[in-house]
Amino acid sequence: MAGADRISVTVCFARADHQEVIPLTVASETTVGQAIEQSGIASRCPQARVREGNVGIYGTPVCLDQRLKDHDRIEIYRPLHRSPAEARRKLAERGE
C-alpha cells in the first residue's frame, strides 16, 4: 500500500493505436471520477470521453462516484463501432 491515507491506482484507456496507462497515488477516499480527473487523461486522449456506463474496474462497470481500493485498475471504454454479434456475422459471411 502507498501509505495509510494514500492508495495506488491505474487509469487506462485503449486507443486504436496504443494503450494509455497512467499510474497514480491518490487519497484513500478518492472516487473513480476524481482519479480520472487527476490522471489528466482528458488532455492526453481527448477521445476518452468519460460518462456513466463507459468506466469500469478490471472489466466490471462502476459508477463515477465509487470509492477506489488500493491497486484498482480504472478502465475507460471506447464505444464499439459494431456489436460483437455483427462482427461475428461478417466473419461467418466471409468464411473466416
C-alpha positions in Angstrom: 0.0 0.0 0.0 1.2 3.5 -0.8 0.6 4.7 2.8 -2.2 4.7 5.4 -4.0 7.6 3.7 -2.8 7.0 0.1 -3.5 4.2 -2.4 -2.0 3.3 -5.7 -4.3 3.0 -8.7 -4.0 3.0 -12.5 -6.1 4.8 -15.1 -6.2 3.1 -18.5 -7.6 3.9 -22.0 -7.0 1.7 -25.0 -6.8 3.8 -28.1 -6.8 2.2 -31.6 -3.0 2.5 -31.9 -1.8 2.0 -28.3 -2.9 1.9 -24.6 -2.5 4.8 -22.2 -1.6 3.6 -18.7 -1.3 6.2 -16.0 -0.2 5.1 -12.5 -1.4 7.4 -9.7 -1.1 7.7 -5.9 -4.3 9.2 -4.6 -6.0 9.8 -1.3 -7.7 6.7 0.1 -11.2 8.4 -0.2 -10.8 9.2 -3.9 -13.6 8.2 -6.3 -13.3 6.8 -9.8 -14.2 10.2 -11.3 -11.8 12.1 -9.2 -8.9 9.7 -10.1 -9.7 10.0 -13.8 -9.7 13.8 -13.5 -6.4 13.8 -11.5 -4.8 11.5 -14.2 -5.0 14.2 -16.8 -6.2 11.6 -19.4 -8.6 14.1 -21.0 -5.6 16.2 -22.2 -3.6 13.2 -23.3 -6.6 11.4 -25.0 -9.4 13.8 -25.9 -11.4 10.8 -27.3 -11.5 9.3 -23.8 -14.9 10.7 -23.0 -15.9 9.8 -19.5 -19.5 9.2 -18.6 -21.6 6.8 -16.6 -21.6 3.4 -18.3 -18.2 3.6 -20.0 -16.0 3.2 -17.0 -15.0 0.0 -15.1 -12.6 -1.5 -12.7 -11.0 -4.7 -14.0 -13.8 -5.2 -16.6 -16.7 -4.6 -14.2 -18.7 -1.4 -14.9 -18.7 1.0 -12.0 -20.2 4.4 -11.2 -18.0 7.5 -11.2 -18.7 8.1 -7.5 -17.5 4.7 -6.4 -14.6 4.8 -3.9 -11.3 3.2 -5.0 -9.3 0.5 -3.3 -5.6 0.0 -3.4 -4.3 -1.3 -6.8 -7.6 -0.7 -8.7 -7.3 -0.5 -12.5 -9.7 2.1 -13.8 -10.6 1.4 -17.4 -12.3 3.9 -19.8 -14.1 2.1 -22.6 -14.4 3.2 -26.2 -17.7 2.9 -28.0 -18.0 -0.1 -30.2 -18.1 0.6 -33.9 -20.1 -2.6 -34.4 -21.6 -5.1 -32.0 -19.7 -8.3 -31.4 -22.6 -10.2 -32.9 -22.4 -8.2 -36.1 -18.6 -8.7 -36.3 -19.0 -12.5 -35.9 -21.8 -12.5 -38.6 -19.5 -10.6 -41.0 -16.6 -13.1 -40.4 -19.0 -16.0 -41.0 -20.2 -14.5 -44.3 -16.6 -14.2 -45.5 -16.0 -17.8 -44.3 -13.4 -16.9 -41.7 
